[in-house]
Amino acid sequence: MNREFFFNIGLLVLINLLIKPFYIFGIDRTVQNLVPEGDYGLYFALFNFSFLFYMISDFGIQYFNSHHLAQHRHLLQKYLPAFLSLKFLLSIGYLIVVFIIGILSGYDSRHFPLLLLLTFVQLLNSLVLFLRSNLSGIGRYRTDSLVSALDRLLLIFICGALLWTPSWRSQFQIAWFAWAQISSLSMTAIIVFVIIRRHAGPLTFRFRPALLRLIIRYSTPFALAVFLMTAYTRMDGIMLERLLPDGQIESDYYASAFRLLDAGNMIGFLFAGLLLPMFSSLAQKSVPLLSLLRFSFQLIWAFAIPLAIGTIFYRQEIMVLLYENGGKYSGDILGLLMLTFIAMSTGYIFSTLLTALGKLRKMNYIFLGGFLINLALNLLLIPQYKATGAAFATCLTQFGIVLAHLVLMRQELTLPTNYSLLIRISIYVAIIFAFNLILANWQNSNWGVKYILGLVLSLFPAFGLQLIDLKALLRFLSPGHKEIHKDI
């Protein structure tokens, strides 16, 4: 299983590193720089608002399907039509809830056209992720990896034409960006459905109330988890726009820094999507999970630490390079969010394992606590510290949640404390910090060279401290490899 995980995470990361960074920095960033100041901030707030109720359109179906289908692959033909029928009904409910709460939140006719477009973006994104969960659920990991960035690739072509054709560029509006996303997601959904249809066989779409009620009952804990995670991750952009007189501008600053957190989180999100069916499959077979847990945890930390520390050292320079309004203020926001990146990367591993073990009820208590803490911190910090306060609230919340996940995971798996691993990680963090401190004081090169050099040099202590175990990688990649399970 480790060999399969390593191959597929490598394929996933390669594909997404080739496509998604180009989208984030070549398309998304260009749109923010091109439209009038505050327009992207409004888009960011409305996007987060529509995403806040995303769980209504999904209701935990994606996670339930990925988890359950990995254990019962023969049910694809039965589940797929039922889930699609349920998603149609949930989508109608989602649209109604978003606009009712939107009206109650003070949004009006000036906001509704863009909000409507973004609700369709969320619905299509939910559909694509659900369809992909069928691929991973039946063990088609490589096919899932290949289509994982298809929507972004199509969006690059569509937006590229709009942004780099002079006549269209001069008239570009933020609504065009939403329309481009709708187009790319629609094409992706059609392509993925055609692929799944070949594996599922003949599909019969019949309304089965009993089956739908069963699905809803089992999916409810997943839905609650998705809602709470979305709430404490995304409501900061909404509260900035709603609480402050210059909320659209502050949301604009926050969005520019949050984009880099999103870019970094791409790796953790890919890990989680690939690990969930693998952990679920191992748990179903009563196979020890610790080897895969330790392998994935060490691998993600080996990359998260140097990326976070390096970005913090050159936070102001990065924001000035990327944005026309970049400077010290947005750089400080980025620094706090990159600390958050370390917690979120770890959380992807821990929460995925706990989900596979069926500990959602206990996790939801943690998520509820995270939501309440984040809400209180935002209400306290945003009025005085604005976007910096929102970033600080996010950082504290995410670290609190990942620590709670660690405690729960140790209780459920009775994990012994691995002092060797803790010492190696502490040494690794100290070495990476020292590398960047030395490079930052090196006067003979520009910051970009020093930033990249710091990332490259981080590979040596990662291998030396066996966070990336070269021998284990070669063993996992060998065709005759037999798993050796050790305590984490």
RARAQUI-V570087 format. One record per helix or strand. SS is the DSSP state (H for helix, E for strand). FROM is the first residue (numbers start at 1). TO is the last residue. Records with the same first field share a line. If there is no record, write none. Layout:
BEGIN
SS=FROM-TO / FROM-TO
END
This chain:
BEGIN
H=2-34 / 39-52 / 54-58 / 61-71 / 73-104 / 109-137 / 141-147 / 150-164 / 166-169 / 174-200 / 209-243 / 247-284 / 290-313 / 315-322 / 328-356 / 360-413 / 419-440 / 447-464 / 470-477
END
